[in-house]
Amino acid sequence: MTDEHKITVEVAGNKLQFNAKGPEMEQNMRRAADSINAALERYNALFPDQKLEMKLAAVALNSEMSKLQAQSRLYRGEQEAKALSLQLEDYLKKTNNR
């Protein structure tokens, strides 16, 4: 049974309702909304004459870039872990054959 419930978050002055499947998802949604709003505040300070749509597009682009960079780092970490695991297996085989 999931702990699904409705939550309301505010993004760019808009109240949005979502279904959160548990406390972790709720916390992540609230943190994401806070992060978007903080980024939007930075863009508002830097580019006060730009339309909201342009600033939101920049926030979305930066968010997606961050996600892709994190995925790339994760993939490299997984590859490194696999390589180290293979090295460890080889080492243990060699030491057991002595």
Gaussian input, Z-matrix of N, CA and C with variables (Angstrom, degrees):
# hf/3-21g

backbone

0 1
 N
 C     1     B1
 C     2     B2     1     A1
 N     3     B3     2     A2     1     D1
 C     4     B4     3     A3     2     D2
 C     5     B5     4     A4     3     D3
 N     6     B6     5     A5     4     D4
 C     7     B7     6     A6     5     D5
 C     8     B8     7     A7     6     D6
 N     9     B9     8     A8     7     D7
 C    10    B10     9     A9     8     D8
 C    11    B11    10    A10     9     D9
 N    12    B12    11    A11    10    D10
 C    13    B13    12    A12    11    D11
 C    14    B14    13    A13    12    D12
 N    15    B15    14    A14    13    D13
 C    16    B16    15    A15    14    D14
 C    17    B17    16    A16    15    D15
 N    18    B18    17    A17    16    D16
 C    19    B19    18    A18    17    D17
 C    20    B20    19    A19    18    D18
 N    21    B21    20    A20    19    D19
 C    22    B22    21    A21    20    D20
 C    23    B23    22    A22    21    D21
 N    24    B24    23    A23    22    D22
 C    25    B25    24    A24    23    D23
 C    26    B26    25    A25    24    D24
 N    27    B27    26    A26    25    D25
 C    28    B28    27    A27    26    D26
 C    29    B29    28    A28    27    D27
 N    30    B30    29    A29    28    D28
 C    31    B31    30    A30    29    D29
 C    32    B32    31    A31    30    D30
 N    33    B33    32    A32    31    D31
 C    34    B34    33    A33    32    D32
 C    35    B35    34    A34    33    D33
 N    36    B36    35    A35    34    D34
 C    37    B37    36    A36    35    D35
 C    38    B38    37    A37    36    D36
 N    39    B39    38    A38    37    D37
 C    40    B40    39    A39    38    D38
 C    41    B41    40    A40    39    D39
 N    42    B42    41    A41    40    D40
 C    43    B43    42    A42    41    D41
 C    44    B44    43    A43    42    D42
 N    45    B45    44    A44    43    D43
 C    46    B46    45    A45    44    D44
 C    47    B47    46    A46    45    D45
 N    48    B48    47    A47    46    D46
 C    49    B49    48    A48    47    D47
 C    50    B50    49    A49    48    D48
 N    51    B51    50    A50    49    D49
 C    52    B52    51    A51    50    D50
 C    53    B53    52    A52    51    D51
 N    54    B54    53    A53    52    D52
 C    55    B55    54    A54    53    D53
 C    56    B56    55    A55    54    D54
 N    57    B57    56    A56    55    D55
 C    58    B58    57    A57    56    D56
 C    59    B59    58    A58    57    D57
 N    60    B60    59    A59    58    D58
 C    61    B61    60    A60    59    D59
 C    62    B62    61    A61    60    D60
 N    63    B63    62    A62    61    D61
 C    64    B64    63    A63    62    D62
 C    65    B65    64    A64    63    D63
 N    66    B66    65    A65    64    D64
 C    67    B67    66    A66    65    D65
 C    68    B68    67    A67    66    D66
 N    69    B69    68    A68    67    D67
 C    70    B70    69    A69    68    D68
 C    71    B71    70    A70    69    D69
 N    72    B72    71    A71    70    D70
 C    73    B73    72    A72    71    D71
 C    74    B74    73    A73    72    D72
 N    75    B75    74    A74    73    D73
 C    76    B76    75    A75    74    D74
 C    77    B77    76    A76    75    D75
 N    78    B78    77    A77    76    D76
 C    79    B79    78    A78    77    D77
 C    80    B80    79    A79    78    D78
 N    81    B81    80    A80    79    D79
 C    82    B82    81    A81    80    D80
 C    83    B83    82    A82    81    D81
 N    84    B84    83    A83    82    D82
 C    85    B85    84    A84    83    D83
 C    86    B86    85    A85    84    D84
 N    87    B87    86    A86    85    D85
 C    88    B88    87    A87    86    D86
 C    89    B89    88    A88    87    D87
 N    90    B90    89    A89    88    D88
 C    91    B91    90    A90    89    D89
 C    92    B92    91    A91    90    D90
 N    93    B93    92    A92    91    D91
 C    94    B94    93    A93    92    D92
 C    95    B95    94    A94    93    D93
 N    96    B96    95    A95    94    D94
 C    97    B97    96    A96    95    D95
 C    98    B98    97    A97    96    D96
 N    99    B99    98    A98    97    D97
 C   100   B100    99    A99    98    D98
 C   101   B101   100   A100    99    D99
 N   102   B102   101   A101   100   D100
 C   103   B103   102   A102   101   D101
 C   104   B104   103   A103   102   D102
 N   105   B105   104   A104   103   D103
 C   106   B106   105   A105   104   D104
 C   107   B107   106   A106   105   D105
 N   108   B108   107   A107   106   D106
 C   109   B109   108   A108   107   D107
 C   110   B110   109   A109   108   D108
 N   111   B111   110   A110   109   D109
 C   112   B112   111   A111   110   D110
 C   113   B113   112   A112   111   D111
 N   114   B114   113   A113   112   D112
 C   115   B115   114   A114   113   D113
 C   116   B116   115   A115   114   D114
 N   117   B117   116   A116   115   D115
 C   118   B118   117   A117   116   D116
 C   119   B119   118   A118   117   D117
 N   120   B120   119   A119   118   D118
 C   121   B121   120   A120   119   D119
 C   122   B122   121   A121   120   D120
 N   123   B123   122   A122   121   D121
 C   124   B124   123   A123   122   D122
 C   125   B125   124   A124   123   D123
 N   126   B126   125   A125   124   D124
 C   127   B127   126   A126   125   D125
 C   128   B128   127   A127   126   D126
 N   129   B129   128   A128   127   D127
 C   130   B130   129   A129   128   D128
 C   131   B131   130   A130   129   D129
 N   132   B132   131   A131   130   D130
 C   133   B133   132   A132   131   D131
 C   134   B134   133   A133   132   D132
 N   135   B135   134   A134   133   D133
 C   136   B136   135   A135   134   D134
 C   137   B137   136   A136   135   D135
 N   138   B138   137   A137   136   D136
 C   139   B139   138   A138   137   D137
 C   140   B140   139   A139   138   D138
 N   141   B141   140   A140   139   D139
 C   142   B142   141   A141   140   D140
 C   143   B143   142   A142   141   D141
 N   144   B144   143   A143   142   D142
 C   145   B145   144   A144   143   D143
 C   146   B146   145   A145   144   D144
 N   147   B147   146   A146   145   D145
 C   148   B148   147   A147   146   D146
 C   149   B149   148   A148   147   D147
 N   150   B150   149   A149   148   D148
 C   151   B151   150   A150   149   D149
 C   152   B152   151   A151   150   D150
 N   153   B153   152   A152   151   D151
 C   154   B154   153   A153   152   D152
 C   155   B155   154   A154   153   D153
 N   156   B156   155   A155   154   D154
 C   157   B157   156   A156   155   D155
 C   158   B158   157   A157   156   D156
 N   159   B159   158   A158   157   D157
 C   160   B160   159   A159   158   D158
 C   161   B161   160   A160   159   D159
 N   162   B162   161   A161   160   D160
 C   163   B163   162   A162   161   D161
 C   164   B164   163   A163   162   D162
 N   165   B165   164   A164   163   D163
 C   166   B166   165   A165   164   D164
 C   167   B167   166   A166   165   D165
 N   168   B168   167   A167   166   D166
 C   169   B169   168   A168   167   D167
 C   170   B170   169   A169   168   D168
 N   171   B171   170   A170   169   D169
 C   172   B172   171   A171   170   D170
 C   173   B173   172   A172   171   D171
 N   174   B174   173   A173   172   D172
 C   175   B175   174   A174   173   D173
 C   176   B176   175   A175   174   D174
 N   177   B177   176   A176   175   D175
 C   178   B178   177   A177   176   D176
 C   179   B179   178   A178   177   D177
 N   180   B180   179   A179   178   D178
 C   181   B181   180   A180   179   D179
 C   182   B182   181   A181   180   D180
 N   183   B183   182   A182   181   D181
 C   184   B184   183   A183   182   D182
 C   185   B185   184   A184   183   D183
 N   186   B186   185   A185   184   D184
 C   187   B187   186   A186   185   D185
 C   188   B188   187   A187   186   D186
 N   189   B189   188   A188   187   D187
 C   190   B190   189   A189   188   D188
 C   191   B191   190   A190   189   D189
 N   192   B192   191   A191   190   D190
 C   193   B193   192   A192   191   D191
 C   194   B194   193   A193   192   D192
 N   195   B195   194   A194   193   D193
 C   196   B196   195   A195   194   D194
 C   197   B197   196   A196   195   D195
 N   198   B198   197   A197   196   D196
 C   199   B199   198   A198   197   D197
 C   200   B200   199   A199   198   D198
 N   201   B201   200   A200   199   D199
 C   202   B202   201   A201   200   D200
 C   203   B203   202   A202   201   D201
 N   204   B204   203   A203   202   D202
 C   205   B205   204   A204   203   D203
 C   206   B206   205   A205   204   D204
 N   207   B207   206   A206   205   D205
 C   208   B208   207   A207   206   D206
 C   209   B209   208   A208   207   D207
 N   210   B210   209   A209   208   D208
 C   211   B211   210   A210   209   D209
 C   212   B212   211   A211   210   D210
 N   213   B213   212   A212   211   D211
 C   214   B214   213   A213   212   D212
 C   215   B215   214   A214   213   D213
 N   216   B216   215   A215   214   D214
 C   217   B217   216   A216   215   D215
 C   218   B218   217   A217   216   D216
 N   219   B219   218   A218   217   D217
 C   220   B220   219   A219   218   D218
 C   221   B221   220   A220   219   D219
 N   222   B222   221   A221   220   D220
 C   223   B223   222   A222   221   D221
 C   224   B224   223   A223   222   D222
 N   225   B225   224   A224   223   D223
 C   226   B226   225   A225   224   D224
 C   227   B227   226   A226   225   D225
 N   228   B228   227   A227   226   D226
 C   229   B229   228   A228   227   D227
 C   230   B230   229   A229   228   D228
 N   231   B231   230   A230   229   D229
 C   232   B232   231   A231   230   D230
 C   233   B233   232   A232   231   D231
 N   234   B234   233   A233   232   D232
 C   235   B235   234   A234   233   D233
 C   236   B236   235   A235   234   D234
 N   237   B237   236   A236   235   D235
 C   238   B238   237   A237   236   D236
 C   239   B239   238   A238   237   D237
 N   240   B240   239   A239   238   D238
 C   241   B241   240   A240   239   D239
 C   242   B242   241   A241   240   D240
 N   243   B243   242   A242   241   D241
 C   244   B244   243   A243   242   D242
 C   245   B245   244   A244   243   D243
 N   246   B246   245   A245   244   D244
 C   247   B247   246   A246   245   D245
 C   248   B248   247   A247   246   D246
 N   249   B249   248   A248   247   D247
 C   250   B250   249   A249   248   D248
 C   251   B251   250   A250   249   D249
 N   252   B252   251   A251   250   D250
 C   253   B253   252   A252   251   D251
 C   254   B254   253   A253   252   D252
 N   255   B255   254   A254   253   D253
 C   256   B256   255   A255   254   D254
 C   257   B257   256   A256   255   D255
 N   258   B258   257   A257   256   D256
 C   259   B259   258   A258   257   D257
 C   260   B260   259   A259   258   D258
 N   261   B261   260   A260   259   D259
 C   262   B262   261   A261   260   D260
 C   263   B263   262   A262   261   D261
 N   264   B264   263   A263   262   D262
 C   265   B265   264   A264   263   D263
 C   266   B266   265   A265   264   D264
 N   267   B267   266   A266   265   D265
 C   268   B268   267   A267   266   D266
 C   269   B269   268   A268   267   D267
 N   270   B270   269   A269   268   D268
 C   271   B271   270   A270   269   D269
 C   272   B272   271   A271   270   D270
 N   273   B273   272   A272   271   D271
 C   274   B274   273   A273   272   D272
 C   275   B275   274   A274   273   D273
 N   276   B276   275   A275   274   D274
 C   277   B277   276   A276   275   D275
 C   278   B278   277   A277   276   D276
 N   279   B279   278   A278   277   D277
 C   280   B280   279   A279   278   D278
 C   281   B281   280   A280   279   D279
 N   282   B282   281   A281   280   D280
 C   283   B283   282   A282   281   D281
 C   284   B284   283   A283   282   D282
 N   285   B285   284   A284   283   D283
 C   286   B286   285   A285   284   D284
 C   287   B287   286   A286   285   D285
 N   288   B288   287   A287   286   D286
 C   289   B289   288   A288   287   D287
 C   290   B290   289   A289   288   D288
 N   291   B291   290   A290   289   D289
 C   292   B292   291   A291   290   D290
 C   293   B293   292   A292   291   D291

   B1=1.4552
   B2=1.5270
   B3=1.3203
   B4=1.4583
   B5=1.5151
   B6=1.3047
   B7=1.4598
   B8=1.5240
   B9=1.3338
   B10=1.4602
   B11=1.5181
   B12=1.3398
   B13=1.4590
   B14=1.5250
   B15=1.3183
   B16=1.4657
   B17=1.5227
   B18=1.3322
   B19=1.4523
   B20=1.5187
   B21=1.3063
   B22=1.4587
   B23=1.5146
   B24=1.3256
   B25=1.4595
   B26=1.5188
   B27=1.3094
   B28=1.4611
   B29=1.5202
   B30=1.3318
   B31=1.4618
   B32=1.5182
   B33=1.3165
   B34=1.4689
   B35=1.5253
   B36=1.3229
   B37=1.4597
   B38=1.5179
   B39=1.3215
   B40=1.4589
   B41=1.5126
   B42=1.3352
   B43=1.4686
   B44=1.5230
   B45=1.3382
   B46=1.4572
   B47=1.5194
   B48=1.3361
   B49=1.4589
   B50=1.5204
   B51=1.3337
   B52=1.4578
   B53=1.5187
   B54=1.3207
   B55=1.4567
   B56=1.5168
   B57=1.3129
   B58=1.4610
   B59=1.5147
   B60=1.3241
   B61=1.4688
   B62=1.5139
   B63=1.3103
   B64=1.4520
   B65=1.5130
   B66=1.3347
   B67=1.4601
   B68=1.5294
   B69=1.3346
   B70=1.4695
   B71=1.5223
   B72=1.3284
   B73=1.4603
   B74=1.5265
   B75=1.3293
   B76=1.4669
   B77=1.5254
   B78=1.3233
   B79=1.4691
   B80=1.5286
   B81=1.3291
   B82=1.4641
   B83=1.5234
   B84=1.3246
   B85=1.4671
   B86=1.5317
   B87=1.3169
   B88=1.4703
   B89=1.5313
   B90=1.3207
   B91=1.4746
   B92=1.5239
   B93=1.3330
   B94=1.4641
   B95=1.5295
   B96=1.3279
   B97=1.4681
   B98=1.5211
   B99=1.3343
   B100=1.4696
   B101=1.5270
   B102=1.3264
   B103=1.4657
   B104=1.5324
   B105=1.3271
   B106=1.4747
   B107=1.5173
   B108=1.3274
   B109=1.4622
   B110=1.5280
   B111=1.3313
   B112=1.4682
   B113=1.5259
   B114=1.3276
   B115=1.4686
   B116=1.5221
   B117=1.3081
   B118=1.4676
   B119=1.5261
   B120=1.3265
   B121=1.4699
   B122=1.5278
   B123=1.3357
   B124=1.4738
   B125=1.5202
   B126=1.3396
   B127=1.4656
   B128=1.5231
   B129=1.3277
   B130=1.4659
   B131=1.5273
   B132=1.3335
   B133=1.4627
   B134=1.5294
   B135=1.3240
   B136=1.4655
   B137=1.5212
   B138=1.3421
   B139=1.4623
   B140=1.5274
   B141=1.3254
   B142=1.4673
   B143=1.5260
   B144=1.3314
   B145=1.4670
   B146=1.5256
   B147=1.3167
   B148=1.4669
   B149=1.5318
   B150=1.3193
   B151=1.4673
   B152=1.5277
   B153=1.3265
   B154=1.4531
   B155=1.5278
   B156=1.3312
   B157=1.4682
   B158=1.5246
   B159=1.3302
   B160=1.4692
   B161=1.5263
   B162=1.3174
   B163=1.4657
   B164=1.5266
   B165=1.3247
   B166=1.4590
   B167=1.5252
   B168=1.3361
   B169=1.4690
   B170=1.5287
   B171=1.3237
   B172=1.4600
   B173=1.5229
   B174=1.3331
   B175=1.4657
   B176=1.5261
   B177=1.3204
   B178=1.4668
   B179=1.5252
   B180=1.3226
   B181=1.4618
   B182=1.5267
   B183=1.3227
   B184=1.4661
   B185=1.5224
   B186=1.3166
   B187=1.4585
   B188=1.5221
   B189=1.3051
   B190=1.4654
   B191=1.5235
   B192=1.3237
   B193=1.4629
   B194=1.5236
   B195=1.3137
   B196=1.4671
   B197=1.5242
   B198=1.3247
   B199=1.4622
   B200=1.5278
   B201=1.3200
   B202=1.4583
   B203=1.5225
   B204=1.3256
   B205=1.4643
   B206=1.5225
   B207=1.3228
   B208=1.4606
   B209=1.5257
   B210=1.3301
   B211=1.4584
   B212=1.5221
   B213=1.3183
   B214=1.4614
   B215=1.5269
   B216=1.3375
   B217=1.4736
   B218=1.5219
   B219=1.3167
   B220=1.4610
   B221=1.5296
   B222=1.3194
   B223=1.4636
   B224=1.5246
   B225=1.3239
   B226=1.4736
   B227=1.5229
   B228=1.3244
   B229=1.4583
   B230=1.5217
   B231=1.3274
   B232=1.4614
   B233=1.5230
   B234=1.3281
   B235=1.4632
   B236=1.5218
   B237=1.3203
   B238=1.4623
   B239=1.5268
   B240=1.3230
   B241=1.4650
   B242=1.5319
   B243=1.3218
   B244=1.4647
   B245=1.5238
   B246=1.3366
   B247=1.4661
   B248=1.5221
   B249=1.3130
   B250=1.4656
   B251=1.5302
   B252=1.3036
   B253=1.4643
   B254=1.5237
   B255=1.3271
   B256=1.4612
   B257=1.5244
   B258=1.3150
   B259=1.4637
   B260=1.5280
   B261=1.3085
   B262=1.4604
   B263=1.5288
   B264=1.3304
   B265=1.4648
   B266=1.5272
   B267=1.3282
   B268=1.4679
   B269=1.5167
   B270=1.3184
   B271=1.4600
   B272=1.5205
   B273=1.3387
   B274=1.4657
   B275=1.5262
   B276=1.3129
   B277=1.4695
   B278=1.5339
   B279=1.3427
   B280=1.4637
   B281=1.5290
   B282=1.3285
   B283=1.4596
   B284=1.5254
   B285=1.3313
   B286=1.4763
   B287=1.5210
   B288=1.3214
   B289=1.4598
   B290=1.5102
   B291=1.2861
   B292=1.4702
   B293=1.4968
   A1=108.96
   A2=116.52
   A3=119.82
   A4=110.18
   A5=114.03
   A6=121.81
   A7=107.82
   A8=116.81
   A9=121.02
   A10=110.28
   A11=114.09
   A12=118.91
   A13=108.94
   A14=115.03
   A15=120.35
   A16=109.78
   A17=114.37
   A18=119.58
   A19=107.81
   A20=115.26
   A21=121.52
   A22=107.66
   A23=115.32
   A24=121.19
   A25=107.60
   A26=115.11
   A27=119.95
   A28=108.76
   A29=115.19
   A30=122.04
   A31=107.49
   A32=115.75
   A33=121.73
   A34=111.79
   A35=115.91
   A36=120.28
   A37=114.24
   A38=118.15
   A39=122.44
   A40=109.75
   A41=115.55
   A42=119.95
   A43=107.80
   A44=114.62
   A45=121.09
   A46=109.06
   A47=116.16
   A48=120.71
   A49=109.71
   A50=114.64
   A51=121.77
   A52=108.73
   A53=115.57
   A54=121.26
   A55=107.19
   A56=116.25
   A57=121.77
   A58=108.16
   A59=114.97
   A60=120.44
   A61=108.77
   A62=115.58
   A63=120.70
   A64=112.82
   A65=116.13
   A66=121.60
   A67=113.53
   A68=116.99
   A69=118.44
   A70=111.18
   A71=116.02
   A72=119.61
   A73=110.54
   A74=116.97
   A75=120.02
   A76=110.53
   A77=116.19
   A78=119.94
   A79=110.91
   A80=117.01
   A81=120.26
   A82=111.84
   A83=117.26
   A84=119.97
   A85=110.59
   A86=115.99
   A87=119.31
   A88=110.75
   A89=116.84
   A90=120.17
   A91=110.80
   A92=116.89
   A93=120.68
   A94=110.31
   A95=116.63
   A96=120.25
   A97=110.51
   A98=116.87
   A99=120.38
   A100=111.08
   A101=116.41
   A102=120.97
   A103=111.47
   A104=115.74
   A105=120.09
   A106=110.07
   A107=117.07
   A108=120.64
   A109=111.77
   A110=117.30
   A111=120.55
   A112=110.66
   A113=116.55
   A114=120.02
   A115=110.30
   A116=116.21
   A117=120.11
   A118=110.53
   A119=117.58
   A120=120.30
   A121=110.90
   A122=116.40
   A123=119.47
   A124=110.58
   A125=116.78
   A126=119.78
   A127=111.63
   A128=117.35
   A129=120.20
   A130=110.66
   A131=116.42
   A132=120.43
   A133=110.86
   A134=116.66
   A135=120.74
   A136=113.29
   A137=116.04
   A138=120.76
   A139=110.57
   A140=117.45
   A141=119.84
   A142=113.76
   A143=117.94
   A144=120.10
   A145=113.67
   A146=117.12
   A147=119.98
   A148=110.23
   A149=114.98
   A150=120.29
   A151=109.51
   A152=114.86
   A153=121.58
   A154=111.05
   A155=117.26
   A156=120.65
   A157=111.53
   A158=116.66
   A159=120.60
   A160=110.15
   A161=115.98
   A162=119.66
   A163=110.73
   A164=117.48
   A165=120.17
   A166=111.13
   A167=116.49
   A168=119.66
   A169=110.30
   A170=117.00
   A171=120.70
   A172=110.80
   A173=117.39
   A174=121.28
   A175=109.46
   A176=117.40
   A177=121.29
   A178=111.00
   A179=116.98
   A180=120.65
   A181=111.12
   A182=116.81
   A183=120.00
   A184=111.43
   A185=117.05
   A186=120.68
   A187=110.50
   A188=116.76
   A189=120.67
   A190=110.88
   A191=116.99
   A192=120.20
   A193=110.32
   A194=117.34
   A195=121.22
   A196=110.66
   A197=116.58
   A198=120.49
   A199=110.44
   A200=117.45
   A201=120.99
   A202=111.60
   A203=117.07
   A204=120.28
   A205=110.63
   A206=117.40
   A207=121.10
   A208=110.61
   A209=117.21
   A210=120.59
   A211=110.79
   A212=116.32
   A213=120.95
   A214=110.90
   A215=116.80
   A216=120.23
   A217=110.62
   A218=117.02
   A219=121.09
   A220=110.25
   A221=116.79
   A222=120.61
   A223=110.43
   A224=117.12
   A225=120.17
   A226=110.45
   A227=117.61
   A228=121.27
   A229=111.46
   A230=116.81
   A231=120.32
   A232=111.01
   A233=116.65
   A234=120.39
   A235=110.87
   A236=116.41
   A237=120.52
   A238=110.51
   A239=117.22
   A240=121.16
   A241=110.24
   A242=117.58
   A243=120.82
   A244=110.45
   A245=116.16
   A246=120.12
   A247=110.64
   A248=117.28
   A249=120.56
   A250=111.46
   A251=116.34
   A252=120.58
   A253=110.47
   A254=116.31
   A255=120.23
   A256=111.17
   A257=117.04
   A258=120.66
   A259=110.78
   A260=116.09
   A261=120.59
   A262=110.71
   A263=116.42
   A264=120.29
   A265=110.69
   A266=117.03
   A267=121.11
   A268=110.87
   A269=116.76
   A270=120.89
   A271=110.33
   A272=116.17
   A273=119.48
   A274=111.63
   A275=117.83
   A276=121.26
   A277=110.28
   A278=115.63
   A279=120.31
   A280=110.91
   A281=116.73
   A282=119.46
   A283=111.91
   A284=117.28
   A285=120.71
   A286=111.64
   A287=117.34
   A288=121.17
   A289=112.60
   A290=119.00
   A291=121.63
   A292=111.23
   D1=130.15
   D2=179.45
   D3=-92.75
   D4=154.34
   D5=178.86
   D6=-95.61
   D7=61.37
   D8=-176.29
   D9=-84.39
   D10=133.03
   D11=177.60
   D12=-153.10
   D13=159.59
   D14=-179.72
   D15=-81.65
   D16=139.20
   D17=173.29
   D18=-130.37
   D19=158.38
   D20=176.35
   D21=-120.98
   D22=128.65
   D23=174.89
   D24=-123.79
   D25=155.14
   D26=178.51
   D27=-111.60
   D28=125.82
   D29=178.25
   D30=-130.55
   D31=123.96
   D32=178.65
   D33=53.16
   D34=38.60
   D35=177.62
   D36=80.39
   D37=3.20
   D38=179.90
   D39=-109.54
   D40=130.30
   D41=176.53
   D42=-85.52
   D43=125.95
   D44=-177.53
   D45=-121.93
   D46=136.35
   D47=177.63
   D48=-105.07
   D49=137.50
   D50=178.56
   D51=-137.68
   D52=160.91
   D53=169.52
   D54=-94.56
   D55=123.39
   D56=177.12
   D57=-103.29
   D58=127.35
   D59=179.93
   D60=-95.50
   D61=75.25
   D62=177.54
   D63=105.13
   D64=165.58
   D65=-175.97
   D66=-66.52
   D67=-32.93
   D68=179.44
   D69=-66.10
   D70=-43.11
   D71=178.47
   D72=-64.58
   D73=-40.60
   D74=177.59
   D75=-60.94
   D76=-46.86
   D77=179.90
   D78=-60.50
   D79=-43.11
   D80=179.73
   D81=-65.44
   D82=-38.58
   D83=178.42
   D84=-65.38
   D85=-41.50
   D86=179.29
   D87=-67.34
   D88=-40.25
   D89=177.70
   D90=-65.25
   D91=-39.31
   D92=178.29
   D93=-63.47
   D94=-44.42
   D95=178.51
   D96=-61.45
   D97=-43.40
   D98=178.07
   D99=-61.68
   D100=-40.91
   D101=-179.96
   D102=-64.76
   D103=-43.34
   D104=178.31
   D105=-62.83
   D106=-45.32
   D107=-179.34
   D108=-64.08
   D109=-38.45
   D110=177.85
   D111=-65.46
   D112=-43.01
   D113=177.96
   D114=-63.81
   D115=-41.16
   D116=179.50
   D117=-63.80
   D118=-38.54
   D119=176.54
   D120=-61.28
   D121=-40.77
   D122=177.95
   D123=-62.50
   D124=-44.29
   D125=178.95
   D126=-66.81
   D127=-35.40
   D128=177.03
   D129=-61.80
   D130=-38.53
   D131=179.65
   D132=-71.51
   D133=-39.09
   D134=-177.69
   D135=-77.67
   D136=-36.54
   D137=-174.34
   D138=-130.92
   D139=67.18
   D140=-174.45
   D141=-63.82
   D142=-23.47
   D143=-177.11
   D144=-90.82
   D145=-6.95
   D146=-179.92
   D147=-77.66
   D148=150.89
   D149=177.28
   D150=-69.61
   D151=152.27
   D152=178.75
   D153=-55.63
   D154=-39.74
   D155=-178.43
   D156=-59.91
   D157=-38.76
   D158=179.55
   D159=-67.34
   D160=-42.18
   D161=-179.96
   D162=-67.05
   D163=-40.06
   D164=177.62
   D165=-66.28
   D166=-35.50
   D167=176.53
   D168=-63.73
   D169=-40.02
   D170=178.26
   D171=-66.41
   D172=-40.20
   D173=177.13
   D174=-61.85
   D175=-45.27
   D176=-179.86
   D177=-63.01
   D178=-43.05
   D179=179.52
   D180=-62.48
   D181=-45.97
   D182=178.92
   D183=-63.89
   D184=-38.00
   D185=178.74
   D186=-64.62
   D187=-44.51
   D188=179.98
   D189=-66.02
   D190=-40.00
   D191=177.46
   D192=-61.76
   D193=-42.84
   D194=178.40
   D195=-61.88
   D196=-41.83
   D197=179.46
   D198=-63.49
   D199=-44.67
   D200=-179.47
   D201=-65.73
   D202=-38.42
   D203=176.81
   D204=-64.63
   D205=-40.79
   D206=178.61
   D207=-65.16
   D208=-40.54
   D209=177.77
   D210=-63.21
   D211=-40.13
   D212=178.95
   D213=-64.51
   D214=-44.16
   D215=177.63
   D216=-63.26
   D217=-40.32
   D218=178.72
   D219=-62.73
   D220=-44.94
   D221=179.34
   D222=-61.19
   D223=-45.37
   D224=178.71
   D225=-62.50
   D226=-39.76
   D227=177.79
   D228=-64.03
   D229=-41.08
   D230=177.85
   D231=-63.92
   D232=-41.76
   D233=178.83
   D234=-64.30
   D235=-40.86
   D236=178.52
   D237=-65.34
   D238=-40.10
   D239=178.81
   D240=-64.06
   D241=-40.77
   D242=177.88
   D243=-63.05
   D244=-44.50
   D245=179.90
   D246=-62.78
   D247=-43.04
   D248=178.82
   D249=-65.28
   D250=-37.47
   D251=178.07
   D252=-62.98
   D253=-43.51
   D254=177.63
   D255=-63.93
   D256=-40.97
   D257=177.50
   D258=-62.50
   D259=-41.48
   D260=178.99
   D261=-63.93
   D262=-44.91
   D263=177.84
   D264=-58.27
   D265=-46.05
   D266=178.53
   D267=-60.46
   D268=-43.67
   D269=-179.65
   D270=-62.53
   D271=-45.63
   D272=-178.70
   D273=-65.53
   D274=-37.06
   D275=176.48
   D276=-62.09
   D277=-43.65
   D278=-178.71
   D279=-65.66
   D280=-41.09
   D281=-178.69
   D282=-72.27
   D283=-29.48
   D284=177.85
   D285=-75.42
   D286=-23.55
   D287=179.99
   D288=-85.05
   D289=-2.06
   D290=-179.02
   D291=-78.83

